[in-house]
Amino acid sequence: MDALQKHRSSPTLSESSIVLIGLVFAIVGLTFRDSFGFMSLLAALGIGLVVAGVVYLAVEGPELIRLSLAFISLVALPLFAYGSLVRWIGAVLIGVVVVGALYSRISE
């Protein structure tokens, strides 16, 4: 029974491999075009994986803070596509992620 619990708690993919998979998705999605938009979705998924993985790797500290900053970065990036106030909200959120990552690196 202990072997099953130990197996479930161990991660199957490392953070760096998630970033690598995201890079492959983004490259394939941006290189090839289709009429249904699947490659655009694949590119968006790849960019999201790269951003979240890089933020997760850059932050040092508790798991909750690392996941929170990765999620905030995923929410903030699409806000740049909009105009005026929404773009500024996205910029502030990206600033929060950068400051949080820097603070976690300096405080350790």
WOJOWO-V847279 format. One record per residue. PSI is psi in whole degrees, -180 to 180 (999 if undefined). Layout:
PSI
PSI
//
This chain:
-38
-34
-37
-41
-37
-38
-38
-31
-17
137
146
-31
140
166
-38
-32
-29
-40
-41
-42
-40
-40
-41
-46
-45
-42
-46
-43
-33
-22
-46
149
147
168
-13
-15
11
-37
-32
-41
-38
-41
-42
-41
-41
-43
-40
-42
-40
-47
-49
-40
-41
-42
-43
-40
-33
-27
133
134
-162
154
-38
-41
-40
-46
-38
-46
-34
-41
-42
-39
-37
-34
-37
-34
-46
-19
-19
-19
-21
177
176
-119
-36
-39
-39
-36
-43
-40
-40
-41
-40
-39
-39
-41
-45
-46
-41
-41
-44
-42
-39
-33
-38
-38
-17
999
//
